[in-house]
Amino acid sequence: MNSRFFALSLLIVATAGLRAADYPPPTEGDYVLRDFKFTSGETMPELKVHYRTIGKAAKDEKGVVRNAVLITHGTTGSGAQFIRPEFAGELFGAGQPLDATKFFIVLPDGIGHGKSSKPSDGLHAKFPRYGYVDMVEAQYRLLTDGLGMNHARLVMGTSMGGMHTWLWGAAHPDFMDALMPLASLPTQISGRNRAWRRMIIDAIRNDSEWRRGDYSAQPQSLRTAAQMLWFMSSNPILRQKDSPTLAKTDEALDKFVADYLKTGDANDMLYALEASRDYDPGPGLEKIRAPLLALNSADDLINPPELGILEREIKRVAKGRAVVLPLSDKTRGHGSHTIATLWKGDLEVLLKQSEK
C-alpha cells in the first residue's frame, strides 16, 4: 500500500520540507518508452515513466555504476511518498544508511501511478492492461536506457514495490548487489490478500456509475475502495487507540475517505489492483543470487506472519534472510514499511554484508 493508507499525500506535502536540509532536493524527470509492448500483447506508442533522483551516479574504473539505489512504491502511491521525514529524513541524510552524498537514489512512479502514464490521463478503460512484470520491465528500462545505469547497489521497495523487488531479483539476478523487499510475500496473491482486492475490483466494475470506465464524475464505488484501504492499512490495536468510540471511528474513516477522494480515480485504482494478477515470484526464487533481506511486521493484516509463507519460501533464496518486526507501539501495521526507524539498522547490516 502507499502512504495514503496511513498519512495521505497531504501529509507528505506538509512535512516533506521539515528535513529537506539534510539531503539534496529531488530532481524530477520523465523518460518515454517508445512502442512499449505489454505482456497482454497490447502496445503504447509512448509510455511515460516519471521519476525522481537524489544524488549523483558514480562509476568505477571499469565504468560500472556502483552507487545506484532503486526504491519502488506501493499500490496507488508514487515515488513522492518517500520524500518525508520518517523515510527520507531517516535514510538519505549525511551519515545515514543511504546518504545521498554517496548514493544515487532513483524513485520512479510505476506504470499507472503518480505522474507516469495511467488510465486517468485520458484512455480510461482503454489503457493497456499492465501487470507487475510490465512495471518491473519499465523500471529496468528507465534505469538502463533512460538513466544509463548498468548496475544497482540496492533494489528495494515497499508493499507492491516489495513484490517488485522479488521479481527484480529473479529477472535480473546479476544487476544488483542487494535486495530488500518490505511488507510483501514471495508468493502469488491469494487468500485474504486476493479477497480484499477482488472486493474493490468488483465494487467498481459492478457500479452503474462506473459506465465501463467512461464516467464524468467519480463513481460511488471509489468511496468503498477508500474505506477498504483504511481498513487494511493499520493494526487493530492502533485503530482502537486512535478511535476508541463509535463517533471517533466514523470521524477518522470519513476524513480518510474525504481526503482520498480529492485525488483518487476509480480507473487508476481498478487497474492498480488488477495489475497484481501476474505476480508469482515462486518459480524464480532459486534464481536470486544477491543477498536479500525480506522485512515484514507482525501486525500486517495484508501479510500476516501466521501464514508462515515468508519463513518457508525464504529458504529457497540462496542468500536470503527474513525479519518480522514484533508488534509494538511504534509499528503501524502494513504501513510500518515506511517508518524507517523500525528497520534501518537491518538495512545497514544488509549493505555491510553485500559490500564488494
C-alpha positions in Angstrom: 0.0 0.0 0.0 1.0 3.6 -0.4 1.5 6.5 2.0 -2.2 7.5 1.7 -3.1 4.3 3.6 -1.9 5.9 6.8 -1.0 9.5 6.1 -2.1 10.6 2.6 -0.4 12.8 0.2 -1.4 16.0 2.1 0.8 15.0 4.9 3.6 14.3 2.5 3.3 17.9 1.2 3.1 19.3 4.6 6.1 17.5 6.1 8.5 17.0 3.2 10.3 20.2 3.8 11.0 19.6 7.5 14.2 17.6 6.9 14.9 18.9 3.4 18.2 20.5 4.5 19.5 17.0 5.4 19.7 15.8 1.8 19.8 17.3 -1.7 16.4 18.1 -3.2 15.0 15.6 -5.6 15.3 16.2 -9.4 12.3 15.2 -11.4 12.1 13.9 -14.9 10.2 11.8 -17.5 11.5 9.0 -19.6 9.4 7.9 -22.6 9.5 4.3 -23.7 8.6 4.1 -27.4 6.3 1.3 -28.6 6.2 -0.4 -25.3 4.7 -3.9 -25.5 2.8 -5.2 -22.5 2.6 -8.8 -21.6 -1.0 -8.7 -22.6 0.1 -8.1 -26.2 -1.1 -4.5 -26.2 1.2 -1.7 -27.0 1.6 2.0 -26.3 3.4 4.3 -28.8 4.7 6.3 -25.9 4.7 5.2 -22.3 5.9 7.9 -19.9 7.8 6.9 -16.7 8.1 9.7 -14.2 11.0 9.6 -11.7 12.8 11.5 -9.0 16.5 11.2 -8.4 18.6 12.3 -5.4 22.4 12.4 -5.5 24.8 11.6 -8.4 25.8 8.4 -10.1 29.4 7.2 -9.7 31.2 4.7 -11.9 34.3 2.7 -11.0 37.3 2.3 -13.2 35.5 -0.2 -15.3 32.6 2.1 -16.0 30.2 0.2 -13.7 27.8 2.3 -11.6 28.3 1.2 -8.0 26.1 3.6 -6.0 22.6 3.4 -7.7 19.6 2.6 -5.4 16.2 1.9 -6.8 13.2 2.3 -4.4 9.8 1.4 -5.6 6.4 2.3 -4.0 3.2 0.7 -3.1 -0.2 0.3 -4.8 -1.8 3.7 -5.8 1.3 5.5 -4.5 4.2 7.2 -6.1 7.9 8.0 -5.6 6.8 11.2 -3.8 5.7 9.2 -0.8 9.3 8.6 0.2 10.2 12.3 0.5 9.1 12.6 4.1 10.8 12.8 7.5 10.1 9.2 8.5 11.6 7.8 5.4 14.0 10.1 3.5 14.7 12.0 6.7 16.0 8.8 8.3 17.8 7.3 5.3 19.1 10.0 2.9 20.9 12.5 5.1 24.6 12.8 5.8 25.9 9.7 7.7 22.6 7.8 7.3 22.3 4.4 5.6 21.6 5.8 2.1 23.5 9.0 2.4 22.6 11.0 -0.8 26.1 12.4 -1.0 27.3 8.9 -1.6 24.3 7.1 -3.3 22.3 7.9 -6.4 18.7 7.3 -5.4 16.0 6.7 -8.0 12.4 6.9 -7.1 10.2 6.0 -10.1 6.4 6.3 -10.4 5.1 2.9 -11.5 3.0 2.4 -14.6 -0.5 3.6 -13.8 0.7 5.7 -10.8 1.7 9.2 -9.9 2.9 11.2 -12.9 3.6 8.2 -15.1 1.2 7.1 -17.9 -2.1 6.0 -16.3 -5.7 5.4 -17.3 -6.9 8.7 -15.9 -4.7 10.6 -18.3 -7.4 10.1 -21.0 -7.5 6.5 -22.2 -9.6 5.4 -19.2 -10.6 1.8 -19.6 -8.9 1.6 -23.0 -5.5 1.9 -21.2 -3.4 -1.3 -21.8 -3.8 -4.0 -19.1 -0.5 -3.7 -17.3 0.8 -6.2 -14.8 3.7 -6.3 -12.3 6.0 -7.9 -14.9 5.4 -4.8 -17.2 6.1 -2.5 -14.3 9.4 -4.1 -13.5 10.4 -4.0 -17.2 9.6 -0.3 -17.3 11.7 0.3 -14.2 14.6 -1.7 -15.7 14.5 0.3 -19.0 14.3 3.6 -17.1 17.5 2.7 -15.2 19.4 1.2 -18.1 18.2 3.1 -21.2 16.9 6.3 -19.5 19.5 6.9 -16.8 22.4 4.9 -18.1 22.7 2.7 -15.0 24.3 -0.7 -15.7 24.3 -1.8 -12.1 22.5 -1.2 -8.8 23.9 -1.2 -5.3 20.5 -1.9 -3.9 17.0 -2.6 -5.1 14.3 -2.2 -2.5 10.6 -1.5 -2.3 7.5 -1.3 -0.1 4.3 -3.3 -0.4 3.8 -3.6 -4.2 7.3 -2.3 -4.5 8.4 -5.1 -2.3 6.8 -7.6 -4.6 8.5 -5.9 -7.5 11.8 -6.4 -5.6 11.3 -10.2 -5.6 10.6 -10.1 -9.3 13.7 -7.9 -9.9 15.9 -10.4 -8.2 14.8 -13.3 -10.4 14.6 -11.4 -13.7 17.9 -9.6 -13.4 20.0 -11.6 -10.9 23.3 -10.1 -11.7 22.2 -6.5 -11.8 22.2 -5.6 -8.1 24.4 -6.2 -5.1 21.5 -6.5 -2.6 17.7 -6.7 -2.4 15.3 -5.6 0.3 11.6 -6.3 -0.2 9.4 -4.8 2.6 5.8 -5.7 3.5 5.4 -8.4 0.9 5.4 -12.2 0.4 7.2 -14.2 -2.3 4.0 -15.9 -3.4 1.1 -15.4 -5.7 -1.7 -13.1 -4.5 -4.2 -15.3 -2.7 -6.3 -15.8 0.4 -7.3 -12.6 2.2 -4.8 -10.6 0.2 -6.6 -11.5 -3.0 -10.1 -11.2 -1.4 -9.9 -7.6 -0.4 -8.5 -6.6 -3.8 -11.3 -8.6 -5.5 -13.9 -6.8 -3.4 -12.8 -3.4 -4.6 -12.4 -4.6 -8.2 -16.0 -6.0 -8.2 -17.4 -2.9 -6.4 -16.0 -0.7 -9.2 -16.8 -2.9 -12.2 -20.4 -3.6 -10.9 -21.1 0.1 -10.2 -23.6 1.6 -12.7 -21.8 4.9 -12.2 -18.5 3.5 -13.5 -20.0 3.3 -17.0 -17.3 0.9 -18.2 -14.7 3.4 -17.3 -16.2 6.4 -19.2 -17.6 8.3 -16.2 -17.6 12.0 -15.9 -17.7 12.1 -12.2 -16.0 9.6 -9.8 -18.4 6.6 -9.1 -19.5 6.0 -5.6 -17.6 2.7 -5.6 -14.4 4.7 -5.2 -15.6 5.6 -1.7 -15.9 1.9 -0.9 -12.4 1.3 -2.2 -11.0 4.1 0.0 -12.8 2.6 3.0 -11.2 -0.8 2.3 -7.8 0.8 2.1 -8.3 2.4 5.5 -9.4 -0.9 7.0 -6.4 -2.9 5.8 -3.7 -0.4 6.3 -3.0 -0.3 10.1 -3.2 -2.7 13.1 -6.3 -3.2 15.2 -4.7 -2.0 18.4 -3.6 1.3 16.9 -7.1 1.8 15.3 -8.7 1.2 18.7 -6.4 3.5 20.5 -6.9 6.3 17.9 -10.7 5.7 17.6 -12.0 4.4 20.9 -15.6 5.3 20.3 -18.1 4.9 17.6 -18.1 8.6 16.8 -14.4 8.9 16.6 -14.1 5.9 14.4 -16.7 7.3 12.0 -14.8 10.7 12.1 -11.5 9.1 11.3 -12.9 6.9 8.5 -14.8 9.8 7.0 -11.7 12.1 7.0 -9.6 9.5 5.3 -12.1 8.9 2.6 -12.8 12.6 2.0 -9.0 13.2 1.6 -8.6 10.2 -0.7 -11.4 11.3 -2.9 -9.8 14.6 -3.6 -7.1 12.9 -5.8 -8.2 9.3 -6.3 -9.5 7.9 -9.5 -11.6 4.7 -10.0 -9.9 3.5 -13.2 -6.5 4.1 -11.7 -7.5 2.2 -8.6 -9.0 -0.7 -10.6 -6.0 -1.1 -12.9 -3.6 -0.9 -10.0 -5.3 -3.7 -8.1 -5.8 -5.9 -11.2 -2.1 -5.5 -12.0 -1.2 -8.0 -9.2 -2.8 -10.8 -11.3 0.6 -11.8 -12.8 2.6 -11.6 -9.5 4.1 -15.1 -8.9 7.8 -15.0 -7.8 7.8 -18.5 -6.5 9.2 -20.2 -9.7 12.1 -17.8 -9.8 13.3 -17.7 -6.1 16.2 -20.0 -6.7 17.4 -17.6 -9.5 18.0 -14.8 -7.0 21.8 -14.5 -6.4 22.2 -11.2 -4.5 21.9 -11.1 -0.7 18.2 -10.5 0.1 16.7 -9.2 3.3 12.9 -9.6 3.4 11.3 -7.5 6.2 7.7 -7.7 7.4 5.8 -6.7 10.5 3.8 -9.0 12.8 0.8 -6.6 12.8 0.5 -6.5 8.9 -3.1 -7.5 8.0 -2.2 -8.0 4.4 0.9 -10.2 5.0 0.1 -11.9 8.4 3.1 -13.8 9.8 0.9 -16.7 11.0 0.7 -17.9 7.3 4.3 -19.0 7.6 4.9 -18.2 3.9 7.9 -15.9 4.3 9.7 -18.3 6.6 9.1 -21.2 4.3 9.9 -19.5 1.0 13.0 -17.6 2.1 14.8 -20.9 2.4 14.8 -21.2 -1.4 16.8 -17.9 -1.7 20.5 -18.8 -1.6 21.5 -15.6 0.3 18.1 -14.8 1.8 17.2 -13.7 5.3 13.8 -12.8 6.7 12.9 -10.5 9.6 9.5 -10.0 11.1 9.2 -6.9 13.3 7.2 -7.7 16.5 4.1 -5.7 17.3 5.0 -2.6 19.3 3.7 0.9 20.0 5.9 2.0 17.1 4.7 -0.3 14.4 1.9 0.7 12.1 0.7 -2.5 10.6 1.2 -2.6 6.8 2.4 1.0 7.0 5.4 0.0 9.0 7.3 -0.3 5.7 7.7 3.5 5.5 8.7 4.1 9.2 12.5 3.7 8.6 13.5 3.9 12.3 12.0 0.4 12.7 14.3 -1.3 10.2 17.1 1.0 9.1 19.5 -0.9 11.3 18.7 -4.1 9.3 19.3 -2.1 6.1 22.7 -1.1 7.4 23.6 -4.8 8.1 22.5 -5.8 4.6 24.6 -3.0 3.0 27.6 -4.1 5.0 27.2 -7.8 4.2 26.8 -7.0 0.5 29.8 -4.8 0.1 32.1 -5.6 -2.9 
